[in-house]
């Protein structure tokens, strides 16, 4: 009975990550329909003044989504102000099924664009910037072109025309746990990935989910009677911890 209760509790703790990984759906022959974010949540854009002749566009790209580099454009219809140049960083080359598997340059991460303006008047003025961009989800959905308008207050001209723009570097991804895990997957080192999930499985033995199993495991060890040795108890505990770690490593991989 103690072993049966131990196995039931172990199955309960494994149920949540297995369900999250979608393994139950695969075992039952079903498939979970992908969900997609609204366009404004998948892609964000803010336009602001950098100086009297330059605007800065901050693009935000949600993970598992991407923007097409050649679908980004900016226009101004106000008299006396025109867009002369848009400097974008280099993107990633992607064989895109949405365009007959053609090689497309896309942005998978947030980035900045510099917008150079030509102004005929030196006074400060208010303008409206029209931005157009288009992106897709890695799960297969391609959004319609997104068009946004931004009201910008330009300061008065204080200098001559500066030299041509240089492309802004892609925004730096913050060094957090999610980015480190993503970089681990991108490296594609099979044994490194297995080692990572094996270590995560070992750490799982110290989470609250497995606390109810500790008295059960202790009961199994004590139930062996006075003849059990310290080494035997250690091996029983080690088998429990390694079994958990190996299971989560397999699920993670």
Legacy VTK file of the C-alpha trace (Angstrom):
# vtk DataFile Version 3.0
C-alpha trace
ASCII
DATASET POLYDATA
POINTS 253 float
0.000 0.000 0.000
2.822 2.418 0.796
4.431 1.797 -2.568
1.082 2.272 -4.309
0.530 5.624 -2.567
4.051 6.654 -3.457
3.438 5.885 -7.146
0.104 7.745 -7.137
1.677 10.872 -5.668
4.531 10.674 -8.169
2.026 10.435 -11.022
0.138 13.448 -9.644
3.289 15.578 -9.619
4.160 14.511 -13.147
0.667 15.186 -14.499
1.009 18.983 -14.604
4.245 19.196 -16.645
3.123 16.371 -18.920
-0.141 18.148 -19.633
1.714 21.415 -20.221
4.055 19.715 -22.677
1.058 18.406 -24.601
2.107 14.776 -24.204
-1.351 13.644 -23.119
-2.832 15.036 -26.336
-0.258 13.145 -28.394
-0.838 9.903 -26.534
-4.590 10.183 -27.012
-4.219 10.999 -30.698
-5.501 14.538 -30.286
-3.923 17.874 -31.082
-4.225 21.194 -29.335
-5.248 24.092 -31.538
-2.613 26.851 -31.556
-3.577 30.195 -30.068
-2.513 33.539 -31.507
-2.076 36.963 -29.944
-3.900 40.035 -31.267
-1.680 42.043 -33.659
-1.041 44.827 -31.133
0.133 42.287 -28.538
2.291 40.311 -30.952
3.968 43.467 -32.298
4.434 46.837 -30.665
5.786 50.134 -31.972
6.618 53.490 -30.407
7.893 56.484 -32.393
9.698 59.350 -30.681
11.940 62.300 -31.486
15.685 61.744 -31.366
16.734 65.176 -32.661
15.414 67.933 -34.924
15.874 65.803 -38.066
15.625 62.233 -36.775
12.916 60.021 -35.329
13.493 56.777 -33.459
11.105 53.840 -33.921
11.168 51.140 -31.219
9.729 47.841 -32.452
8.751 45.152 -29.959
8.516 41.564 -31.254
6.997 38.881 -29.018
8.814 35.503 -28.898
7.538 33.026 -31.519
6.586 35.935 -33.809
8.558 37.833 -36.448
8.366 40.980 -38.601
9.322 41.255 -42.267
12.114 43.742 -42.855
10.908 44.795 -46.320
7.343 45.371 -45.083
8.367 48.225 -42.763
7.772 51.757 -44.052
7.144 55.276 -42.755
5.453 58.218 -44.494
4.539 61.801 -43.572
1.773 63.695 -45.353
2.264 67.035 -43.584
3.632 69.798 -45.853
7.295 70.672 -45.552
8.429 67.359 -44.015
9.391 64.167 -45.865
11.089 60.894 -44.946
14.405 60.621 -46.789
15.848 57.471 -45.222
14.926 54.622 -42.846
17.923 52.810 -41.361
17.114 49.271 -40.154
19.443 46.669 -38.622
20.077 43.433 -40.437
17.572 40.679 -39.772
17.577 36.886 -39.893
17.143 34.979 -43.146
14.123 32.684 -43.006
12.664 30.277 -45.565
9.082 31.418 -45.175
6.177 29.082 -46.047
3.896 32.139 -46.281
5.819 33.234 -49.402
6.309 29.880 -51.179
9.341 29.079 -48.991
11.205 32.093 -50.347
14.155 33.471 -48.376
12.834 36.419 -46.375
14.710 38.754 -44.051
12.850 38.953 -40.756
13.214 40.230 -37.193
12.672 37.692 -34.402
13.683 40.114 -31.647
12.916 43.699 -30.692
14.897 46.360 -32.564
15.143 50.076 -33.407
14.909 52.014 -36.661
16.260 55.529 -37.362
14.038 57.737 -39.538
15.745 60.688 -41.272
13.598 63.728 -42.113
13.981 66.525 -44.632
12.415 69.780 -43.410
11.836 72.949 -45.383
10.813 75.093 -42.394
13.013 75.764 -39.374
10.195 76.378 -36.895
8.887 73.753 -34.512
5.846 71.908 -35.870
3.487 69.007 -35.238
3.412 66.155 -37.743
1.691 62.793 -38.159
3.845 59.773 -38.965
2.175 56.860 -40.776
3.846 53.522 -39.997
3.208 50.259 -41.857
4.586 46.846 -40.928
3.628 43.185 -41.241
4.512 40.024 -39.333
3.610 36.413 -38.733
3.535 33.753 -36.059
5.912 30.814 -36.125
2.802 28.634 -35.708
1.574 29.552 -39.190
-0.661 32.641 -38.945
0.351 35.639 -41.082
-1.235 38.950 -40.055
-2.547 41.581 -42.425
-0.360 44.702 -42.757
-0.616 46.859 -39.634
-0.982 50.617 -40.103
-0.513 53.061 -37.233
-0.486 56.870 -36.927
1.701 58.760 -34.445
1.449 62.446 -33.534
4.960 63.874 -33.216
6.039 67.343 -32.049
9.225 68.298 -33.897
11.537 70.875 -32.304
12.885 73.830 -34.251
15.882 73.191 -36.496
19.144 73.998 -34.762
21.758 72.512 -37.109
22.580 71.782 -40.738
21.709 68.454 -42.327
23.729 65.659 -40.624
25.504 62.819 -42.497
23.587 59.720 -43.663
22.090 57.468 -41.027
23.687 54.301 -39.722
21.461 51.375 -38.910
20.570 50.905 -35.267
21.743 47.629 -33.765
19.111 45.137 -32.788
17.854 45.669 -29.259
19.811 43.689 -26.711
17.895 40.788 -25.227
17.985 40.977 -21.415
20.189 38.379 -19.749
17.534 36.556 -17.774
16.622 32.915 -17.235
14.373 32.745 -20.298
17.024 34.196 -22.630
19.683 31.807 -21.297
17.396 28.827 -21.894
16.584 30.109 -25.405
20.299 30.466 -26.188
20.856 26.925 -24.940
18.297 25.608 -27.428
19.745 27.678 -30.277
23.196 26.185 -29.717
21.720 22.770 -30.484
24.141 20.858 -28.215
22.194 17.652 -27.538
24.146 16.515 -24.461
24.146 20.020 -23.026
20.342 20.151 -23.293
20.036 16.728 -21.651
22.369 17.824 -18.846
20.291 20.977 -18.330
17.009 19.090 -17.953
18.638 16.411 -15.824
19.850 19.122 -13.458
16.370 20.673 -13.469
14.968 17.257 -12.533
17.386 17.027 -9.604
16.301 20.467 -8.413
12.690 19.309 -8.615
13.351 17.031 -5.645
13.550 20.188 -3.486
10.283 21.768 -4.653
7.083 21.736 -2.539
5.447 19.332 -5.002
7.532 16.427 -3.723
7.394 17.268 -0.021
4.402 14.914 0.578
6.526 12.069 -0.807
9.276 12.501 1.788
7.369 10.778 4.658
6.291 8.039 2.235
9.888 7.417 1.176
10.929 7.534 4.824
8.210 5.011 5.637
9.491 2.672 2.941
13.014 2.894 4.342
11.911 2.483 7.975
9.594 -0.361 6.979
12.641 -2.419 6.062
13.310 -2.848 9.741
16.506 -2.716 11.764
18.426 -4.718 9.173
18.609 -1.824 6.688
21.977 -0.091 6.472
22.764 3.561 5.854
24.000 2.671 2.375
20.781 0.798 1.592
18.708 3.800 2.703
20.882 6.111 0.646
20.473 3.941 -2.465
16.682 3.885 -2.046
16.607 7.686 -1.776
18.996 8.024 -4.712
16.792 5.776 -6.870
13.812 8.019 -6.100
15.656 11.265 -6.910
17.330 9.936 -10.060
14.050 8.476 -11.286
12.426 11.907 -10.995
15.363 13.612 -12.689
15.504 11.157 -15.598
11.731 11.403 -16.122
11.827 15.205 -16.329
14.893 15.119 -18.562
13.020 12.859 -20.998
9.915 15.061 -20.921
12.004 18.236 -21.355
14.007 16.901 -24.302
LINES 1 254
253 0 1 2 3 4 5 6 7 8 9 10 11 12 13 14 15 16 17 18 19 20 21 22 23 24 25 26 27 28 29 30 31 32 33 34 35 36 37 38 39 40 41 42 43 44 45 46 47 48 49 50 51 52 53 54 55 56 57 58 59 60 61 62 63 64 65 66 67 68 69 70 71 72 73 74 75 76 77 78 79 80 81 82 83 84 85 86 87 88 89 90 91 92 93 94 95 96 97 98 99 100 101 102 103 104 105 106 107 108 109 110 111 112 113 114 115 116 117 118 119 120 121 122 123 124 125 126 127 128 129 130 131 132 133 134 135 136 137 138 139 140 141 142 143 144 145 146 147 148 149 150 151 152 153 154 155 156 157 158 159 160 161 162 163 164 165 166 167 168 169 170 171 172 173 174 175 176 177 178 179 180 181 182 183 184 185 186 187 188 189 190 191 192 193 194 195 196 197 198 199 200 201 202 203 204 205 206 207 208 209 210 211 212 213 214 215 216 217 218 219 220 221 222 223 224 225 226 227 228 229 230 231 232 233 234 235 236 237 238 239 240 241 242 243 244 245 246 247 248 249 250 251 252
